[in-house]
Structures are given as structure tokens and as C-alpha cells.
Amino acid sequence: MKYIILTIAIAMGISNAKAQEVLSPELLWKLGRVTPLGISKDNQSILYKVSVPSVEANKSTTKTYSMPIGGGTAKEITETKDLLEDKNLSPDGKYLLSHQEIKVEKVHGKDFHPELDQSNVQVYNGLDYRHWDTWNDGTHNHVGYAKIDDPKSFIDLMKDEPYDSPQKPFGGDEDYIWSNDGKSIIYVCKKKSGTAYAISTNTDLYEYNLETKTTKNLTESNLGYDTHPLFSPNGELTWLQMKRDGYEADKNDIIVRFKGIDMNLTANWDGTVDSFHWSLDGKKIYFLAAVDGTKQLFEVNFPGMTRIAINVRQITNGTFDVTDIVGVVGDQMIVGRTDMNHAKELYSYDLKKNTWLQLTKVNDDTYKKLALPTYEKRYLTTTDGKKMLVWVILPPNFDKTKKYPTLLYCQGGPQSALTQSYSFRWNFSLMASQGYVIVAPNRRGMPGHGVAWNEQISKDWGGQVMDDYLAAIDNVAKENYVDKTRLGAVGASYGGYSVFFLAGIHNKRFKTFISHCGVFNLESMYGTTEEIFFTDWDNGGPYWDKSNAAAQKTYTQFNPINLVTKWDTPILIIQGGKDYRVPIGQGQEAFQAAQLLGLKSRFVLFPEENHWVLKPQNAIVWQREFFGWLRETL
């Protein structure tokens, strides 16, 4: 199999001979986590938060800082209200946009039977009765506005509607904005409820007119996601749009409504947009997107109705992720940046000189004491003749004459990008620092390699993507430094599904498996998960539809439960008790099968965690169980 290797030497990524310490789970959970807040009104400062977890206290402490726009000494501040522009303040300064949880539906027994106020019954007449990690209690997020000096004057724009704005569970105030003239409010909402809500991704942009008190659907003709409304400096409404209803990973495009015409600025660009930011002069839009195993900064010009061609241009390039666009001051763009060895810090990028300046250095003193891994960017040819990128992460103080246990990392999503991100759970730097080589393929389904590559995984979960995984591990296993007798496969979510599936087809390649919140039984997953649009799209439909060839192929050929008789390898199964996307039964079924087959197996349940592990002490337990299992079995 042909392949090309590029070794990446990053600042502090090559081991320092004086650095004796390596990254540990405990040290990982002492790192500061940087969150940008914005650029000050006077364009002189950057404001940001640093959150530091405490394992002992099982919570995090957060401090807010201000730093000169050109870098320098940061100072702690306690108040940002007068320093930052407030997008939620009306243009005339009289009103403040916000949202509140409003009780609009009867759900509890006492809602129906007030005299039985000690009952703890929940009654539902449709789906969407629970979402991600929360049961529907009849309350909904409603956007509204109030007089700046009287919060109790809150006017609910949605009244008794059983809908949400911001969208649950992850939406925030990016879901609503004032118009430039302050005469209307634009908000994002999926105006569906119950079962209709669970099977659709059709959010729309709604405009509420303050004078007439009427609401208008601005994107009624589009059937997929319409999100992230923003007005240009010249007053053009702009947003992100996906075309197809039910497909949460559809191509995300930038739409500008100019003189009543919707212009798709990224329609002919072979990628998908993460987020965007207007230039100060309104002539271009900056945006972030995955490309070739990284996330980079792009720009697209806005020609209006002129005959100037629309052109997308990649601005930054390198072995890192640009994670946030904080703002632009002159030629300086303030962004967040990570790589596999470094948590997010804030940087300034000179748009004319194409040079970088690191602004925050929250964790630099820690990294200076560490011997850090290196990583390679490798390209190989897949079984169907395509080029695939594979990240190979090598342990600190790597010695090519030694042999190392090696882990195949299976990414979730299934349409999530695998880039130079820095996770506080699936942390490649940490894994490699414990003495493992990590193989992380950009297999089918990931953005950053064209829309066709991104889409190929849908309805083919156990098909070409499994060949991609095996091609990656087989390729790297040819290296003399890989101990071919000590290979493992690990992953979460769709990555956990991948582990369950590989356990039935690996043909003795792997010595151990770890699956976190993985899909094990596609039929029971369809019957208990909450966003049905996801399983409908990616699996092809319900398991009972015998006339649907795509669905029947999924539930027979691609269902891990049908491969259990071929399981022959130790497996660790981790599950969140409040994970309603991949419900607890998935992990239970897999563990029960492994135990009854007589396999060495372990079930680690986090009763209060959801699809992730968020509490500091639980996170340390997760890491200890993860690496403990590898020491036992690999």
C-alpha cells in the first residue's frame, strides 16, 4: 500500500532533553481552559476567561482577564459589562434581549391532577420526551426582551408556543439578534413539537416586529437547518444553512440576503462551514472550516449584485486548529488556536504579513516542563483507491529502535472532524505520553476532505469505513517500532460502535478493545434514542420497514449485535447513565453479551454523566480505568 509520511516538528512538540516529566491525567486536569469573550469597545484590549478544574473540589474556578490587543501583561478584572459591546442591547439602548424557561405543557401527574401533588408521574403524548441528558418537564426556552432597568417587564415573543429558542440543549444567545435598526428581532426556532420535532432538523429564522407584534418565517422555503443569524455592517441578514431535512451533518453554507435575494456564498466550495465573521467594511466574510486534518481560517468575498466572481480563499495553513474568530482590529485577527499537544490559547494573526503572535500563555510554564509527543501526517491509499490522511502520534522521547503498543483511535460523529484539536478526555498527547503509538485515521465521513467523502458514511456504517480503519492500522503496523502483538482499538459514540463492529471482524489483529457510549444494537438504538432524524438518515430508516433496502442492509450487515459470536477479545465498556443519545441499554447489552461469552470484560458506569464525562473526579476515574485496562490487557 502506497503512503507518504510528513513528520511534524512543532514548537515544544519535540522532546527537550531536560524535560523529564510527561503529561498525566492529573496534570491534564490542572491545565487552564481559555475562553475568549471579545474585543473591548475601544479596540484596545482582549477579554477572556480562564477556567481551572480542581479535582479535590470537583469543580472549576474561573477568572476573567484583560490583555492589550498587541499582547503583554494580562490583568484580572471582575466586570466586563462596560468593556464589551452587548449584542443583546437594543440599538437605542432601551431594551435587553434574553431568554427564559417558560412552562407551557402539562407533563407531570400533578399538572393533570392538582390534588395529587405528591405524585412523580410523567405523561407524554409524543416523542422528544427527553433530549441528550434531560427529560422534558414541559418548559421551553422562550426568547424575549425587557426594559433595560426593569427585568420583570420581559415580553415573551413566543407566548404559549411549545417550542424552543435558543435550541435545546446547546443553543445560547447566538440564536437571537436585534436588527440593525432595532425595529425587529431575529431568532432561530424549530417550530415543531413532540414526534414531529424528533424526526426533523428544520429550524428557521423568525422575525418578530416590535411595532406590529407579528412574527414572520424568513426561511420557510428551506427544509434543513437555518442557524447563526448575523447582520453585516451594511445591514444584510446572514446565516448558516443546511439544505436537507433530517441530515444534521449536511454541507453548511453561508447565506446572505441582499435586496431580497438569498446569495449562497459557499455553494461552489467543496467544504462545510463551522462559523463566520464579517469584515469591518462588509466586503468579505471570514469563516472557519476543516481541511486536510486541521481547521483553518478562510475568507469569501461579498460582491453584492456586481459581476465580480465569488471566491473562497484559505488564509491560514499549518499543523494546528483555528478554533475561534474573536474579532478583527486593523490588520490583526484575534483567534483561538490549538494543536494535539497544546490546549487553546489566543493568538493574533496579521492578515497582511501572514504572521502569528501568541497572546495568552496560560499553560506555557506547564508545557516547558514536559517531554511532549511528536506526530506524523501520513497519507495512504484506501482499498477503493482513495487518498486518506492518518495522524500518527509518537510517544515523548520516541526511540524508533524500540517497539511500542499501538492504539487505533476511532472517531465519533460519525461526521465529526478529526483535526488538531485538544480534548480533555480523548487526548492524544496524554495517550502517547503513557507510552502508546496512536493511529488516528481521517476515515470516511469526516469533513475536511470534500463533501462526497463526508457523506459516504451515511447508510454505510459498517462498510468502506471499516476498510479505512483496517487499512490505517495495517499500514502503521508495518513499522518496526510497532509491537504487532499489542494492538488495541478505542473510541466513543460512533467510535464506540466502530469498536463493537471491529470486535467481530478484526481477524485477531487486536488484543484489546475500549468502547465508550457506543452503539451496539441498531434496532434497540432506534427504539430508545431521542433525535430520530439522526437514525433515520444515517441508518436509512426504521428497522421494521422491510421494503427499504438501505435500512435492511444497515440492520443486518452493519449491526454489531449480529457479529457477537465472533467476539474473542477482552473489552472495556464505558457508559453514561444520563446519555439519552446512546442510551444505557447499548452498553448493558454489549457487556452482557461479553460476559455470557466468557470474555474478559468490564462495565464502567457513570450514573450522572451524559454522552461526555464532565466532572473533574469522574474524569480522573475515566482516565485511570482507561489506562488501567490497557495495562491489564495490552
VENZI-V777509 format. One line per field, one symbol per residue. ss: DSSP state (H for helix, E for strand, - for the rest). psi: psi as a letter, one per 40 degrees, with the letter a starting at -180 (. if undefined). burial: # if it has 16 or more other ideal C-beta (glycine too) atoms within 10 Angstrom, else .. A space follows every 10 residues. Layout:
ss = ???
psi = ???
burial = ???
This chain:
ss = --EEEEEE-- ---------- E---HHHH-- -EEEEEEEE- ----EEEEEE EEEE----EE EEEEEEEE-- ----EEE--- --------E- ----EEEEEE EEE----EHH HH-------- -E-------E E--EE---EE EEEEEEE--E EEEEEE---- ---------- --HHHEEE-- ---EEEEEE- ---HHHHH-- ---EEEEEE- ---EEEE--- -----EEEEE E-----EEEE E--------- --EEEEEE-- EEEE------ --EEEEEE-- ---EEEEEEE E--EEEEEEE E--------- -EEE------ EEEEEEEEE- -EEEEEEEE- -EEEEEEEEE ----EEEE-- ---HHHHH-E ---EEEEEEE E-----EEEE EEEE------ ---EEEEEEE ---------- -------HHH HHH---EEEE E--------- HHHHH----- ---HHHHHHH HHHHHH---- -EEEEEEEEE EE-HHHHHHH HH-------- -EEEEE---- -HHHHHHH-- -HHHHHHHH- --------HH HHHHHHH--H HHHHHH---E EEEEEE---- ---HHHHHHH HHHHHH---- EEEEEE---- -----HHHHH HHHHHHHHHH HHH-
psi = hiihhhhhhi hedhhhdehd iihiddddee iihhhidahi defeihhiih hhihddefii ihiiihiide iahiihiehe dedihhdehi deedihiaii hhheihdide ddgdegeeif ihhieiafei hcehiheeii hhiaiiideg deehhheebe hfihhihiee iaeeeiiiid eeeihhihig giibdddeei egiihihhhd defihhhefd eheahhifih iideehhiii hidhhegefi hhihhhhhfe hhhheedehg ahhdiihiid eeeihiiiii hfeihihiih ihebeiehih hhhhdihigi hhdihdihhb ehhhiiiiie ehihihihhh ddefiihhci fdedddddei hiiiiihihi hieeeihhhh hhhiiifhhe eihiihhhhh iacefiigaf ihiecghddd ddeeeihhhg igihehiefi ddddeddhef debddddddd ddddddeeid ehheeghihi iibddddddd dddeeefedi eiihhhfihd hdddddeeid gdddddddee aidegeehdd ddddecdehd deedeeheii hhhhhhdfhe dgiddddddd dddddeeeih iihhhgdeib eihdhddddd dddddddddd dde.
burial = ..#....#.# .##.#...#. .####..##. ####.##### ....####.# ..#......# ...####.#. #..#.....# ..#......# ....###.#. .#.##.###. #......... ......#### #.#..#.### ######.... ...#..##.. ########.. #...#####. ...####### ####..#### ########.# ....#..##. .######### ##...##### ##..###.## ########.. ..#.##..#. #########. ...####### #.######## ###....... .#...#..## #########. .######### #########. #.......## .##..##..# #####.#### .#.....### ########.. ..######## ########## ##.####### ####.##### #########. ..######## ######.### #######... ###..##### ########## ####.#..## ########## ##.###.### ########## #.#....#.. #####..### ####..#.## ######.### ########## #.##....#. ####.#..## ######.### .##..##.## ..##
